[in-house]
Amino acid sequence: MTTSLDNALKNEIANYTAANPKSAELHEKATQFMPGGDTRNSIYWDPFPLYITDGTGTTLIDADDNKRTDFVNNMTTLILGHRPPEVISAVAEQINHGLSFPAPSPSVVKWAELLCERVPSLNKVRFVNTGTEATLNAIRAARAFTGKEKLVKCEGAYHGNHDAIQISVVPPLDQAGDAESPEAIKAFPGISRTSIDDIFIAPFNNIVSAERIIREHADELAAVIVEPVNGQCGMVPGTPEFLEGLRRVTKELGIVLIFDEVIAFRIAYGGAQDYYGITPDLTCFGKVIGGGMPVGAFGGREDIMSMWDPTNGGATVQHAGTFNGNPMTAAAGVATLENLTPDKFEYLDNLGESLRSKLRALFTELEVPMGVTGVASLFALQFTSTEVTDYRSFATNDKKLLNMMFIGLLNEGFLMSNRCAGNVSTVHTEDDVDALVTAVRNVIARIGYA
Ligand SMILES: Cc1ncc(COP(=O)(O)O)c(C=O)c1O
């Protein structure tokens, strides 16, 4: 199988290279000005990424005029698809009035109101420009509020690109230690030693071990940060037992519970906390809430968020940002939230479930060692016969098979993330789902399984 897989991948890459000469040329030029031609490692792939010129609805067009159905939606952001008319007209209207101002605008008030109304735990919210800044500020809030420094995060979870949290994201298994008491491993060189010293790693979806780790270090802990649906491991939902257990123990011990809903907000009208019926102390947002513009936000309990209140003698914690709550993002965010009505979530849930069950049926029929994880509109292909519930089970994925599927799907006219994760938007249909399932079948046939 290895040799035939190697040959199949070679063919797939040759076909990809032949079909995308302008992207190859652009990449060649890009390497002169950006390291590896890249400015966002998560969207690079070998031999070169596609250069996109247009996105409409579910369709992307690249520099070579190839059309593909997009199941990435800028990493789960574009929940209404590319260029939804309501969002485009709101942004166009704002362009007529200005791009950014050195003072708040009415649209930011509306945006905050819409978010606080729909997310159960959100008494107050603050806007930033990335999910990275959202988790950075939520962690800072927890530290300032509790007077403690240390954190617990889950193994295999990505919470953004800053030192405090770039730990044990995809740790090498030979360094990661015991599955029940994982080691804290720097994601890459350049992360400070203090970040390692200030964090403890818990296994995802294992409340017994997570609770033991939290109790052991309770006196030093400012926060437990968790992604209710683990994106990095393939949109793996937290079990209610795990998430409820984290809420119970953090509440008992006075530790701030942070939900990172940068991705998971899209699983229900009021976000993941609405879906699970759990109230975190703080929540981080990004992606969907900015309607396609750069965005992040963090918010939650009144007593914690009031540390930023500049009235009554000044804020305890400073928070600036030239583009925070800028009117362009606010306009896109308001239009998106206003269009994200409960019926849209029902549609997304049904379509996501249909996609996952059709893929599962395909893998059973073809008897291939593959699976599907996900919840609501989120899904990911898993290239293992092990059920994926956490980082260690995710690590059993066959990376070569994954790469073959990813490039194979590009050649079939579909874009997934380069980890073969995806999501549906409100403009995807059952026809798109069926076409994707056929494409996956075709790639499996080229691998030689069927
Ligand atoms: C769960 C989670 N948190 C935080 C981030 C960081 O967001 P951004 O890329 O906007 O900085 C991401 C990005 O993918 C994410 O998936």
The ligand as an SDF file (V2000), in Angstrom:
LIG
                    3D

 16 16  0  0  0  0  0  0  0  0999 V2000
   -9.8430   28.1350   18.6280 C   0  0  0  0  0  0  0  0  0  0  0  0
   -9.0340   29.2660   18.0960 C   0  0  0  0  0  0  0  0  0  0  0  0
   -8.6380   30.2310   18.9360 N   0  0  0  0  0  0  0  0  0  0  0  0
   -7.9150   31.2850   18.5110 C   0  0  0  0  0  0  0  0  0  0  0  0
   -7.5620   31.4010   17.1840 C   0  0  0  0  0  0  0  0  0  0  0  0
   -6.7570   32.5780   16.7100 C   0  0  0  0  0  0  0  0  0  0  0  0
   -7.5280   33.3900   15.8730 O   0  0  0  0  0  0  0  0  0  0  0  0
   -6.8140   34.3650   14.8120 P   0  0  0  0  0  0  0  0  0  0  0  0
   -6.2970   33.4970   13.7190 O   0  0  0  0  0  0  0  0  0  0  0  0
   -7.9200   35.2700   14.3680 O   0  0  0  0  0  0  0  0  0  0  0  0
   -5.7440   35.0650   15.5580 O   0  0  0  0  0  0  0  0  0  0  0  0
   -7.9570   30.4250   16.2800 C   0  0  0  0  0  0  0  0  0  0  0  0
   -7.5900   30.5170   14.8470 C   0  0  0  0  0  0  0  0  0  0  0  0
   -7.7960   29.6490   14.0510 O   0  0  0  0  0  0  0  0  0  0  0  0
   -8.7220   29.3160   16.7350 C   0  0  0  0  0  0  0  0  0  0  0  0
   -9.1160   28.3440   15.9130 O   0  0  0  0  0  0  0  0  0  0  0  0
  1  2  1  0
  2  3  1  0
  2 15  2  0
  3  4  2  0
  4  5  1  0
  5  6  1  0
  5 12  2  0
  6  7  1  0
  7  8  1  0
  8  9  2  0
  8 10  1  0
  8 11  1  0
 12 13  1  0
 12 15  1  0
 13 14  2  0
 15 16  1  0
M  END
$$$$
